[in-house]
Amino acid sequence: MTDVADLVDRVRSFGANIVLDDNALRVVNGQKLPSAARSYIAKHGKAIADYLGSDENIEFEERAAIIDFDGRAPREWAEQFARYLSATKPSGVSEMDWSWFLTTCGRMIDEAPGVAV
């Protein structure tokens, strides 16, 4: 099966979303998805629900929400920055360089004209 995180990203790119609602999988704006996508989601619902309920995803969603709502950044930016914040430092990159990179990304989001206040 395709990586579930990628699947969720693709669903969101259509303007839809997959959420866990009281441990039940729910597709928001499902009419925006091709019928094959809805069938795929139904077929792999257990794996998707497991991913959405995982600690890894919950931490990611929380970080993205803080960046999105508190930082007033576009959701796409918030999700990408949350991925960087959750990522393991690449091999060959010093702690100082990784810290600089993350700080610079955050500053760029904070200082983007017309985005963050």
KAHU-V674625 format. One record per backbone hydrogen bond with DSSP energy under -0.5 kcal/mol. CO is the residue of the C=O (numbers start at 1). NH is the residue of the N-H. If there is no record, write none. Layout:
BEGIN
co->CO nh->NH
co->CO nh->NH
END
This chain:
BEGIN
co->3 nh->7
co->4 nh->8
co->5 nh->9
co->6 nh->10
co->7 nh->11
co->8 nh->12
co->9 nh->13
co->10 nh->14
co->11 nh->14
co->11 nh->16
co->12 nh->15
co->17 nh->28
co->19 nh->21
co->19 nh->26
co->20 nh->22
co->21 nh->24
co->24 nh->21
co->26 nh->19
co->26 nh->28
co->27 nh->30
co->28 nh->17
co->29 nh->32
co->30 nh->33
co->34 nh->37
co->34 nh->38
co->35 nh->39
co->36 nh->40
co->37 nh->41
co->38 nh->42
co->39 nh->43
co->40 nh->44
co->42 nh->45
co->44 nh->48
co->45 nh->49
co->46 nh->50
co->47 nh->51
co->48 nh->52
co->49 nh->53
co->51 nh->54
co->54 nh->58
co->55 nh->59
co->56 nh->60
co->57 nh->61
co->58 nh->62
co->59 nh->63
co->60 nh->64
co->61 nh->65
co->62 nh->66
co->63 nh->67
co->64 nh->68
co->65 nh->69
co->65 nh->70
co->66 nh->70
co->66 nh->71
co->67 nh->73
co->74 nh->78
co->75 nh->79
co->76 nh->80
co->77 nh->81
co->78 nh->82
co->79 nh->83
co->80 nh->84
co->81 nh->85
co->82 nh->86
co->83 nh->87
co->90 nh->93
co->92 nh->94
co->94 nh->98
co->95 nh->99
co->96 nh->100
co->97 nh->101
co->98 nh->102
co->99 nh->103
co->100 nh->104
co->101 nh->105
co->102 nh->106
co->103 nh->107
co->104 nh->108
co->105 nh->109
co->106 nh->110
co->107 nh->111
co->108 nh->112
co->109 nh->112
co->112 nh->115
co->112 nh->116
END
